[in-house]
Amino acid sequence: MTSNIVFIGLGNMGLPMAQNLARAGHAVTGFDLMPASVQQFVAGGGLSADDQAAAIAAADIVITMLPASRHVQGAYLGEGGILAHAKAGALLIDCSTIAPDVSREVAAAASARGLRMIDAPVSGGTAGAAGGTLTFMVGGAEADLASARPLLEQMGKNIFHAGPSGSGQTVKICNNMLLGILMIGTSEAIRLGVANGLDPKVVSDVMAKSSGRNWTLEVYNPCPGVAENVPAARDYAGGFGVDLMLKDLGLAVESAGASGASVPLGELARQLYDLHSKSGAGGLDFSSIYKLATPT
């Protein structure tokens, strides 16, 4: 069964996700602040429209993939936003990574207007978005996830129901806190080997078959020259930006403070990514933290 979908946010993740839905036969109308992104989406088989409000009013499903909490609040709750135009019964899917409290706020406002909503942040990076192999971490009602599942399965391989609204966001920030910590640890370990005269490929291969094995080492190696088709092989261009990782680590630390959890490594990772961002690396892929560990 095909759907009439509006997809808002055609960035590094949103664009390939929307393209996969269009390839699956859905009528997907894309919107983004960058005209070039919309043009690229249309060139790949997507649709565009001048009137976003009218497109939302006609849509069965609205999906958002936006950078931060304030963008999601503006898109849904702002004057003339999604909630003001979506038709009763429409399903709203927010794939952004934002504060759980904001997800709950927006979901409650949607429910008050007769709209269904789930938070469905993702893991898997740009490669997962392009290949349709993302992991979705979903918060919301089981019935709403059941309605969304056929679409999510066209963009990802693993779909988990974490609990009520906001739960998907909570799981996501836990995951990204660990990811940030692992990337720093992997970078330091490889740098230590290189500093002692070892080939970084050898160090990586040995650790990938040993107890230090982890995703950042095997799939997203941060050392230039070790792996192909990763940001480190293209001067850390594209991928998941340093400033986005910094944002997610900030969300994790804020959540820890609110819940009384202790996350000293998470806080240290946040400080290191903050230092890296302030050095001018905010727009690079987060694996460029490897450069922070490089002796000057």
Stockholm file with secondary structure:
# STOCKHOLM 1.0

chainA/1-296         MTSNIVFIGLGNMGLPMAQNLARAGHAVTGFDLMPASVQQFVAGGGLSADDQAAAIAAADIVITMLPASRHVQGAYLGEGGILAHAKAGALLIDCSTIAPDVSREVAAAASARGLRMIDAPVSGGTAGAAGGTLTFMVGGAEADLASARPLLEQMGKNIFHAGPSGSGQTVKICNNMLLGILMIGTSEAIRLGVANGLDPKVVSDVMAKSSGRNWTLEVYNPCPGVAENVPAARDYAGGFGVDLMLKDLGLAVESAGASGASVPLGELARQLYDLHSKSGAGGLDFSSIYKLATPT
#=GR chainA/1-296 SS CCCEEEEECCSTTHHHHHHHHHHTTCEEEEECSCHHHHHHHHHTTCBCCSCHHHHHHHCSEEEECCSSHHHHHHHHHSTTCHHHHCCTTCEEEECSCCCHHHHHHHHHHHHHTTCEEEECCEESHHHHHHHTCEEEEEESCHHHHHHHHHHHTTTEEEEEEEESTTHHHHHHHHHHHHHHHHHHHHHHHHHHHHHTTCCHHHHHHHHHTSTTCCHHHHTSCCSTTTCSSSGGGGTTCSSSBHHHHHHHHHHHHHHHHHHTCCCHHHHHHHHHHHHHIIIIITTSBGGGHHHHTSCC
#=GC SS_cons         CCCEEEEECCSTTHHHHHHHHHHTTCEEEEECSCHHHHHHHHHTTCBCCSCHHHHHHHCSEEEECCSSHHHHHHHHHSTTCHHHHCCTTCEEEECSCCCHHHHHHHHHHHHHTTCEEEECCEESHHHHHHHTCEEEEEESCHHHHHHHHHHHTTTEEEEEEEESTTHHHHHHHHHHHHHHHHHHHHHHHHHHHHHTTCCHHHHHHHHHTSTTCCHHHHTSCCSTTTCSSSGGGGTTCSSSBHHHHHHHHHHHHHHHHHHTCCCHHHHHHHHHHHHHIIIIITTSBGGGHHHHTSCC
//
